[in-house]
Amino acid sequence: MRGENFLALSLARLGSQRVKHKNILKIYNKTLLDFTFAAGIKSKYLKEIFLSSESKKIINIGKKIGFKIPFIRPKKLSKNDTSSESVILHALKFIKKKYKYIIVLQPTSPLRTTNDIDKAIKIFLKKKYDTLVSVSVSNKVHKFNLKKKGGFIEKDFKNTKVKKKNFYINGAIYITKIKYFLKHKGFFNSKTGYYLMKKKDSLDIDDNIDLQKLRKILKKNDKKN
């Protein structure tokens, strides 16, 4: 049944290093949370989307949008150096309904579509991966680049050169078996599956330049419609 196996989770803290309150900053009357919820809730695999936040302001906005928020994240798990993995582990303790898989949809990927979500899940299930991440390509050197090996993607620490096609994790979609995550506390191993997203849909909102790009893209799309 729809939503029976997949726990959908989004992570949104109030603090951010480069853009103040970016998760609830309105862009053409929509927040980054709005974009993520709209794409996720239309997925044929997802019935509801949970939100983890320490902020009452974000929680109130999230509830109005439609997110399920059965807990408040502690402030000690909302710092700049807090790992996403530790936040997810905290959320799993409070979500009582049993799920087999978890899919994490970060609000900072507003151009990720329902089609991206469904295709990624379909690949994950068909290939029977333990984990899957969304990736994109660019000609830039990222924090770490990736290399394809068979049907998997691996971290390529040795590659620090600019190539025509550097694969990188774009942050839009993370999927894994919950049992695997609880044991390994991460989404990445030597046999991680991948879903390749279009570069134009892989924008990750990190700073004001990214916000300007998003506004231009949305304005352009609005004119087309």
N, C-alpha and C positions, 0 to 999 in steps of 0.2 A: 504493500500500500504506500501511497505518497507520504514521504516523511517518516516512514516507519523505521528505517535503518540509519538515516543520516541526521546527526546533530550539527546544525549550522550555528556558527558562533562568530561574532564580530567583536573586536577589541577597540575601545575608544576611551582614552584618558583625556582629561581636560588640558593638562600641561603639554606643551610641544616646544621644541627648541627654536625652530625657525619661524613658524607661523602661529601666532597666538590663537588658541582655541580653534584650530583648523577643522576639527571634526564636526563642529557645529556652526562654522562660518558659512553664511548664506551666499550662494552663487546663483544668480538668477532665481532667487526665492527657494532654492533647495540647498540642503546641507549635504556633506559627504555621506552622512548616515542615510539620508533619503535615497541617494543613488544606489547605495549598497543594498538597502532593504528592497527597493523596487526590483532590482535585478534578481535577487535571491528568492523572493517570495513567489515569483512567477515560474521558478524552476519546477519541472515535473517530479523532481526527486525530494523537494523540501516542502515541509508543511509549516514550519515556524522557524524563526531566527532569534537566537539568544544574543544578548549584549552584555559585555563585561565592562563596567566603569566604576571609578571611585567618586565620580562627580554627580551630585544630586541634580545639577542643571542638565547634564547630559542624559541622566536617567529619566528625568521628566520629559525631555524632548524625545528620547528614544521610545518611551511608552506611547506617546501620542502618534508616533510614526507607525508603531505596530510591533516593535521588538518585545520579546519576552525577557523580563529582568527579575529573576527570583532572588537575587542577592546583590550586595554592594561590595565591590572589590576593595580590599584594604589599601590604605595610602602607601604602605610599604611596598606594595606591588604596582605602584604607579609612578615610579621614578624614571629618570632618563636612562638609567642603566639596567632597568628591569627587563628580563628576557620575556619574549612572548610565550615561550614554553612554560615558564613558571605561572603566568597568568592563566593559561589554558588548564594547567593542572589544578589550579584553584577553582576554576569554573566547573570542572568535572566533579568536584566534591559536592557541589550544591545542586547540580541538575540530576534529579532523582530518576527521571524516566530513562529506561535502558535503551541505548543505541549501540549499533555495531561499529559505525564509522563516524568520524568527525570531519567537517569541512570548515575551514577558517576563511572568512571573507573580510579582508581589511577595508575599512572605510576609505583609506587613502588611494584606492583604485577605483575611482568613480566611473571609468569608461568600460569596465568589465561588464559584459552583457549576460543575460540569461542564457543565451546560446553558448557562451564560453563555459558557464557553470555546468550546463547539461552535457556538453561534449567532454569536459574534463572528467565528470563523474562516470560517464559511459565508458571512457577509455580505462579508467581506474578499475571498474567492475569487470570489463571484458578481459583485461590483461591480468586480473587478479593480483595487482600490485599490493605491497604493504603500505607504500606511500607514493604520493604523486604531488608534484608542484607545477605551477604554471611558469613558463619561461618565455623570453622574447629574444630577439637578436639586435645587436647594434654594432657599430664600428668603434665603440669606446671600450676602454679597460675599466671593469667594475671592481668592486671590493674583492670578489673572486669570480673568475670566469668558469664556465662549465664546458664539458666536452661530452659528446654523445658516444656511448659505447653500447652497441647493440640497440636494444629498445629502452635503454636507461640513460640517465644523465649523471655525470660525476663532477665533483669539484676539481678544477684544474688550476692548482696553485702555481704551477710552473709557467703558465701562460700569462705574461704581463705585457704582451705586445698587442698593438692595435691590428685587428684583422677585419676583413670585410664582414665576417660573421662571428661575433663573439656572443655565445649564449650566456644568459644570466637569469637569475630568478627575479621575476618582476613584482612579486609580492601580492598578486591578485587572488590566487587560489592555492590552498594547501589542503590535501586530503590524506587521511591515514586511518588505519584500523585503530580503534580506541585501545584495545589490548596491546597493540604494538607501541602506541604512544606512551601508555602508562609504564611500560617496561623500559623503553629506550629514551623517553622524554625528548623526542625530536621528530622531525619529518624527513631527515636526510640520511641515507646510507649508500652503499656502493651499488644498490639496485633500486634506485628511486625512479619511478616513472615520470613522464613529463607531458604536459599539454602545451603546445606551442601557440601562443597568442599573437595576434597581429600587433605590430609595433604601435600603430595608431590608437589601439585600445589598451596599451600597457603603461599609460601615464601614471606615475606614482607621485602623489602630492607630498613634496618634502619641503619646498620653499616657495617664496612669492613668485619666482619665475615659472614654477609648475602651475601655480594658480592662474597666472596670466595665460599660459598655454591652454588651460582648461576653459577659461572664459572665451578665448578665440574659437576653440573647437565647438563649444556649445552654441555660440553665436552663428557660426557657419552652418551647423546642423539645423538650427532654427530657421535660417533663411531657406534651406533646402525644403523644409517641410511647409 
